[in-house]
Amino acid sequence: MNGSVLISGASIAGPALAYWLNRYGFAVTVVEKAPAVRGGGYPIDMRGPAVEVLRRMGLEEKARARHVATRRISFLDVDGSLLKGLEPAAVTGDLTGHDIELARGDLTSLLYDAVRDDVEFRFSESIAELDDRGAAVDVRFASGRRQTFDLVVGADGLHSKTRSLIFGPEEQFHRYLGCCFAGFTMPNDLGLSHEGVVWAVPGHSAALYATGDGDGDMHAFLQFSREDPPFHAFADPRAQRDLVASCFEGDGWLVPRMVEAMRSADDLFFDVVSQIRLPVWSRGRVALAGDAAHATSFLSGQGSSLAMVGAYLLAYELAAAPHDEAFAAYEARSREFVERNQALATDGASVMAPRTQAELEARNAALRSVDGLEGQARGEVYTLLTLPPERAAV
């Protein structure tokens, strides 16, 4: 046995890391503050080397069986008329037949099912305190339980508690990208089928996205520019709804109907569009993975893929070297790839949520020429990293 590892977070990076660490002979415990693996959620993409990680886990075909197969993204003018309809690859750089788009909850369920019988999962639990003594890490959990582990990995997202315990308050590493968003589901009374529609005016954008065949629910997104992050609203759902409603007051198209649906949605997800920029991803016996280490923001379209790839590489290095050497090698192998993907968020903002009239006009001009979009350049970034071969299982 290679030692004991505590992982905080059971979304994507956490279970993927647990799978590979277990394969390499570590005793793994995963804690998750939610009462269960979270289902549902908007679609996410597995691109480039992330698809290869799924294949090596034996999950590629199961993931492809849940492939959404978006056929079209329609960009609308201010009055709701069609400006341009495109295949998704023109915007996202997807490699047709290789990349996989699936609901976030489908991916998290696949990852959890792949490892649930081999590692310990503790739901409704989280880390309260960490004491890295050099030889091991003493952990006090929110439940009051205490335990010692050889290593701890924070895979607990953009607002990582693990990161704050080791590196300090989030604000010093938080790169706010100037906008906020609200995501929720609403009835698909438009008959959209495997397609998305995007409407925008300067500083405001609205999108509807249907993963099914024209019935059921569709995913709705309202995004708006704001100079400062609305920290006052993070823990107050009513304040979130009020803020979004006030920002979109008077907007046209289907925005009033979307705001009304947002008011009563039971799955509202509100957050800032931000990245995490850390000088290092580990300290002592504690490391970070996924969004906790290097959130890219959803505008990059790469957060989930980076979580899968980072989990594979972190476990790969830990399987063959002491933790200090492994953490350094994991970061050295990953950082350039991460930073190139973080840079994609700037292009994503200009396409999906232009902030000024000049940006909107430039976006619309680019839309009229498929060659003017960023799809090809994005596709090149996705393939910048080649995975090392699997190590032998223990």
C-alpha positions in Angstrom: 0.0 0.0 0.0 1.3 3.4 -1.0 -0.3 5.3 1.9 -3.6 7.0 2.8 -5.0 9.9 0.9 -8.0 12.1 1.8 -9.8 13.8 -1.1 -12.2 16.6 -0.5 -14.9 16.8 -3.3 -16.9 14.2 -5.1 -17.7 16.0 -8.4 -15.3 15.2 -11.3 -11.6 15.6 -10.2 -12.2 13.9 -6.8 -13.7 10.6 -8.0 -11.4 10.5 -11.0 -8.3 10.9 -8.8 -9.7 8.4 -6.3 -10.0 5.8 -9.2 -6.4 6.2 -10.3 -4.9 6.4 -6.7 -6.8 3.2 -5.8 -5.5 1.5 -8.9 -2.0 2.4 -7.8 -2.4 1.0 -4.4 -3.4 4.0 -2.2 -6.0 3.8 0.5 -8.4 6.5 -0.5 -11.2 8.4 1.5 -13.4 10.9 -0.3 -15.5 13.5 1.6 -18.3 15.5 0.1 -20.3 18.2 1.8 -23.4 17.4 -0.3 -25.6 14.4 0.8 -25.0 12.5 -2.4 -23.4 12.7 -5.8 -25.1 15.6 -7.5 -27.2 14.6 -10.5 -28.6 16.7 -13.3 -26.8 19.9 -14.3 -26.0 21.5 -17.6 -24.0 19.6 -20.3 -20.2 19.6 -20.1 -17.6 18.5 -22.6 -14.9 15.9 -22.6 -12.2 17.0 -25.1 -8.7 16.1 -26.2 -6.8 14.1 -23.6 -9.8 13.9 -21.3 -11.5 11.5 -23.7 -8.4 9.3 -23.5 -8.6 9.3 -19.7 -12.2 8.1 -19.9 -11.0 5.4 -22.3 -8.3 4.2 -19.9 -10.9 4.0 -17.1 -13.1 1.9 -19.3 -15.8 4.6 -19.3 -15.6 6.0 -22.9 -18.4 3.9 -24.4 -20.7 4.5 -21.4 -20.0 8.2 -21.8 -20.7 8.1 -25.5 -24.0 6.4 -24.8 -25.0 9.6 -23.0 -23.6 11.9 -25.7 -25.9 14.9 -26.2 -25.0 15.5 -29.8 -25.8 19.2 -30.1 -26.6 19.9 -33.8 -26.8 23.6 -34.0 -26.2 26.9 -32.1 -28.3 29.8 -33.3 -27.2 33.4 -32.6 -30.1 35.8 -32.5 -30.2 39.5 -33.2 -31.7 42.0 -30.7 -35.2 41.5 -32.0 -34.9 37.7 -31.8 -34.5 37.1 -35.5 -31.8 34.7 -36.7 -28.4 36.2 -37.1 -26.4 33.0 -37.8 -26.8 29.3 -37.2 -23.7 27.3 -36.8 -22.5 23.8 -36.1 -21.0 23.8 -32.5 -17.5 23.0 -33.7 -17.3 26.4 -35.4 -17.5 28.0 -31.9 -16.1 25.4 -29.6 -13.5 23.6 -31.7 -14.9 20.2 -31.0 -13.5 17.2 -32.9 -16.5 15.5 -34.4 -16.5 11.8 -33.5 -14.0 12.3 -30.7 -15.2 14.8 -28.2 -18.1 13.9 -25.9 -20.8 16.2 -24.6 -22.9 14.9 -21.7 -24.9 16.1 -18.7 -22.6 16.9 -15.7 -24.6 14.6 -13.5 -24.2 11.7 -16.0 -20.4 12.1 -15.8 -20.3 12.4 -12.0 -22.4 9.3 -11.7 -20.2 7.3 -14.1 -17.1 8.3 -12.1 -18.7 7.5 -8.8 -20.0 4.1 -9.9 -16.5 3.2 -11.3 -14.9 3.6 -7.8 -17.6 3.5 -5.2 -16.9 -0.1 -4.2 -13.1 0.4 -3.9 -12.8 3.6 -1.8 -14.6 5.1 1.1 -17.0 7.9 0.4 -18.4 10.1 3.2 -21.2 12.3 2.2 -22.5 15.3 4.2 -19.0 15.7 5.5 -16.2 18.2 4.9 -12.8 19.3 6.2 -12.9 21.9 9.0 -9.2 22.0 10.0 -5.9 20.8 8.6 -2.6 20.4 10.5 0.3 19.4 8.2 2.9 18.0 10.7 5.4 17.2 8.1 5.2 13.4 8.5 1.4 13.3 8.1 -1.7 15.6 8.0 -4.1 15.7 11.0 -7.6 16.4 9.9 -10.6 17.6 11.9 -13.9 17.2 10.0 -17.0 19.3 10.3 -18.7 16.4 12.1 -16.0 16.6 14.8 -14.3 13.4 13.7 -10.5 13.4 13.7 -8.2 11.3 11.5 -4.6 11.4 10.1 -3.7 10.9 6.5 -0.4 10.7 4.6 -1.7 13.2 2.0 -4.7 15.5 1.4 -6.0 16.7 -2.0 -8.5 19.5 -2.3 -10.8 18.8 -5.3 -13.5 21.0 -3.9 -14.1 23.5 -6.6 -13.8 27.2 -7.3 -14.5 28.2 -3.7 -12.3 25.5 -2.2 -12.2 25.3 1.6 -9.1 23.1 1.4 -7.3 25.9 -0.6 -8.3 28.5 1.9 -7.0 26.4 4.8 -3.6 26.0 3.2 -3.1 29.2 1.1 -5.4 31.7 2.7 -8.5 33.6 1.6 -9.7 33.1 -1.9 -9.7 36.8 -2.9 -6.0 36.8 -3.4 -6.1 34.1 -6.1 -9.6 34.9 -7.5 -9.4 36.5 -11.0 -12.9 37.9 -11.6 -13.7 38.1 -15.3 -16.3 40.9 -15.0 -19.6 39.0 -15.1 -22.0 36.8 -13.3 -24.5 34.1 -14.4 -27.6 32.3 -13.3 -28.3 28.8 -14.6 -31.5 26.9 -14.2 -34.0 24.7 -16.0 -37.4 25.6 -17.4 -40.0 23.9 -19.6 -39.0 23.5 -23.2 -42.1 25.1 -24.7 -40.1 26.2 -27.8 -39.6 22.7 -29.1 -35.9 23.0 -29.2 -34.1 19.8 -29.9 -30.4 19.1 -29.4 -29.7 22.8 -30.0 -29.0 26.1 -28.3 -30.0 29.7 -29.0 -28.1 32.7 -27.8 -29.4 36.3 -27.6 -27.3 39.3 -26.5 -27.2 43.0 -26.0 -24.1 44.8 -24.6 -23.5 43.5 -21.1 -26.4 41.1 -21.1 -26.8 37.7 -22.7 -29.4 34.9 -22.5 -29.2 31.4 -23.8 -31.5 28.4 -24.0 -30.2 24.9 -24.5 -32.1 21.7 -25.1 -30.4 18.4 -24.8 -33.5 16.3 -25.6 -35.8 15.8 -28.5 -38.1 18.8 -28.1 -39.9 18.1 -24.9 -39.2 18.1 -21.2 -37.0 20.8 -19.8 -34.3 23.0 -21.3 -31.3 24.7 -19.7 -31.5 28.5 -19.3 -28.6 30.9 -18.7 -28.7 34.6 -17.9 -25.3 36.3 -17.8 -24.6 39.9 -17.1 -21.6 42.2 -16.8 -20.8 43.7 -13.4 -17.8 45.7 -12.3 -17.5 44.1 -8.8 -18.4 40.5 -7.7 -21.7 40.5 -5.7 -20.3 38.8 -2.7 -23.4 39.8 -0.7 -25.5 37.5 -2.8 -23.5 34.3 -2.6 -25.2 32.9 0.5 -28.6 34.4 -0.2 -30.8 32.8 -2.9 -33.4 35.6 -2.7 -30.7 38.2 -3.2 -29.4 36.3 -6.2 -32.9 36.2 -7.8 -33.5 39.8 -7.1 -30.1 40.8 -8.5 -30.6 38.9 -11.8 -34.2 40.2 -12.2 -33.1 43.8 -11.7 -30.2 43.4 -14.2 -32.5 42.1 -17.0 -35.4 44.4 -16.3 -36.7 45.8 -19.6 -34.8 43.4 -21.8 -36.6 41.9 -24.8 -36.8 38.6 -26.6 -37.7 35.8 -24.2 -35.9 37.3 -21.3 -39.0 38.2 -19.2 -40.2 34.6 -19.5 -36.8 33.4 -18.4 -36.6 35.7 -15.5 -40.0 34.5 -14.3 -38.9 30.9 -14.6 -35.7 31.8 -12.7 -37.7 33.2 -9.8 -39.4 29.8 -9.1 -36.6 27.4 -10.3 -35.6 24.9 -7.6 -32.2 24.2 -9.2 -30.9 27.8 -9.6 -27.1 27.9 -9.7 -25.7 31.4 -9.3 -22.0 32.4 -9.4 -19.4 34.8 -10.7 -17.4 34.0 -13.8 -13.9 33.7 -12.4 -10.7 31.9 -12.5 -8.2 30.8 -9.9 -4.6 31.7 -10.5 -2.2 30.1 -7.9 1.6 30.4 -8.0 1.8 26.8 -6.9 -0.8 24.0 -6.5 0.6 22.3 -3.4 2.1 23.0 0.0 3.7 20.3 2.1 1.5 17.2 2.0 -1.5 19.0 0.6 -2.2 19.5 -3.1 -5.1 20.9 -5.2 -6.8 19.5 -8.3 -9.4 20.7 -10.8 -11.1 24.0 -10.2 -9.6 24.3 -6.7 -6.2 24.6 -8.3 -6.9 26.3 -11.6 -10.5 27.1 -12.3 -10.8 28.2 -16.0 -14.5 29.5 -15.8 -17.2 28.0 -17.9 -16.4 30.4 -20.7 -13.3 28.3 -21.6 -15.4 25.2 -22.0 -12.5 23.2 -20.5 -13.0 23.0 -16.7 -14.3 19.4 -16.7 -11.7 18.2 -19.1 -8.9 19.7 -17.1 -10.3 18.1 -14.0 -10.1 14.6 -15.6 -6.6 15.2 -17.0 -5.2 16.7 -13.8 -6.5 13.8 -11.7 -4.8 11.3 -14.0 -1.5 13.2 -14.0 -1.5 13.7 -10.2 -2.0 10.0 -9.5 0.5 9.1 -12.2 3.2 11.1 -10.5 2.3 9.9 -7.0 2.5 6.3 -8.0 6.3 6.6 -8.7 7.8 9.3 -6.5 7.7 10.8 -3.0 4.9 13.3 -2.6 7.1 16.4 -2.9 8.7 15.3 -6.1 5.3 14.0 -7.4 3.5 17.3 -6.7 6.2 19.3 -8.5 6.2 16.9 -11.5 2.4 17.1 -11.7 2.4 20.8 -11.9 5.4 21.0 -14.3 3.6 18.6 -16.7 0.2 20.4 -16.4 0.7 24.2 -16.0 1.3 25.3 -19.5 -1.7 23.3 -20.7 -3.8 24.8 -17.9 -2.8 28.4 -18.7 -3.4 28.0 -22.4 -6.9 26.7 -21.6 -7.5 29.6 -19.1 -6.8 32.0 -21.9 -9.7 30.6 -23.9 -12.1 32.3 -21.5 -11.4 35.7 -23.1 -12.5 34.4 -26.5 -15.5 32.7 -25.0 -16.7 35.9 -23.4 -16.5 37.9 -26.6 -18.6 35.2 -28.5 -21.2 34.2 -25.9 -21.5 37.4 -23.9 -20.1 40.6 -25.5 -19.9 43.4 -23.0 -19.9 46.5 -25.2 -21.5 47.6 -28.4 -18.2 47.4 -30.1 -17.7 43.8 -28.9 -21.2 42.9 -30.1 -20.7 44.3 -33.5 -17.3 42.6 -33.9 -18.9 39.3 -32.7 -21.7 39.7 -35.2 -19.3 40.4 -38.0 -17.3 37.3 -37.1 -20.5 35.2 -37.0 -21.2 36.0 -40.6 -17.9 34.3 -41.5 -17.3 30.9 -39.8 -13.6 31.5 -40.4 -13.8 34.5 -38.1 -14.6 32.5 -35.0 -12.2 30.7 -32.6 -13.1 27.1 -33.2 -10.0 26.0 -35.0 -7.7 27.8 -32.6 -9.5 26.2 -29.6 -9.2 22.8 -31.1 -5.5 23.2 -31.4 -5.2 24.1 -27.7 -7.2 20.9 -26.7 -4.5 18.7 -28.2 -1.4 20.4 -26.7 -0.9 17.8 -24.0 -0.1 14.1 -24.6 -0.8 11.7 -21.7 2.0 9.5 -20.4 1.2 5.8 -20.6 -0.6 4.1 -17.7 1.5 2.7 -14.9 1.0 -0.9 -13.9 -1.8 -1.4 -11.4 -0.9 -2.5 -7.8 
